[in-house]
Amino acid sequence: KKDAPSGTAITLAEQVIEALNRKKGWELGDQESHENKIAIIAERIDPAPGTHHVLYRSSIDDIEIIHTAHN
């Protein structure tokens, strides 16, 4: 994606960072978060103009929130 990450992805990451004292920022490109940063992965997959997945992973379970833009 040319303009990666999207503004929505950055906003979502910043809101998570605000709520988690252990996260100090975000980074683009890695599949896994580093110790103190949230990973943002940007892919262009047609035909959806924008789909965002927020994944909370622990040793017990995963919780995923999905936002899909239709235009």
C-alpha positions in Angstrom: 0.0 0.0 0.0 1.5 3.3 -1.1 0.3 5.4 1.9 0.9 2.7 4.5 -0.1 2.6 7.2 -3.5 4.2 6.9 -4.7 6.9 9.2 -7.2 4.5 10.6 -4.5 1.9 11.4 -2.4 4.6 13.1 -5.4 5.9 15.1 -6.2 2.3 16.3 -2.6 1.7 17.2 -2.3 5.0 19.1 -5.5 4.2 21.1 -4.1 0.8 22.1 -0.7 2.4 23.0 -2.6 4.9 25.3 -4.2 2.0 27.2 -1.1 -0.1 27.5 1.8 1.3 29.6 4.2 -1.4 28.2 3.8 -0.2 24.5 5.7 3.0 23.6 4.9 3.2 19.8 4.2 1.4 16.6 6.1 0.1 13.7 5.3 -0.9 10.1 6.0 -4.3 8.6 6.6 -7.0 11.2 4.2 -9.9 11.8 4.8 -9.8 15.5 4.9 -6.9 17.9 8.3 -6.2 19.5 8.4 -5.9 23.3 7.5 -2.2 23.4 6.0 -1.5 20.0 2.8 -2.5 18.2 3.2 -4.1 14.7 1.1 -2.6 11.9 1.0 -4.8 8.8 -0.3 -3.0 5.6 -1.5 -5.0 2.6 -3.6 -4.0 -0.4 -6.2 -6.7 -1.0 -8.9 -5.9 -3.5 -11.8 -5.3 -3.6 -12.2 -3.9 0.0 -11.1 -0.3 0.2 -10.0 -0.9 3.8 -10.1 -3.7 6.4 -8.5 -3.3 9.8 -7.9 -6.2 12.2 -6.9 -5.5 15.8 -5.6 -8.6 17.5 -5.1 -9.0 21.2 -3.1 -12.2 21.8 -2.2 -13.9 25.1 -1.1 -17.3 26.1 -4.8 -18.0 27.0 -6.7 -16.7 24.0 -6.9 -14.3 21.0 -9.5 -11.5 20.6 -9.9 -10.0 17.2 -11.8 -6.8 16.2 -12.4 -6.2 12.5 -13.3 -2.9 10.8 -14.2 -3.0 7.1 -14.7 0.2 5.1 -17.2 -0.1 2.2 -16.2 3.0 0.2 
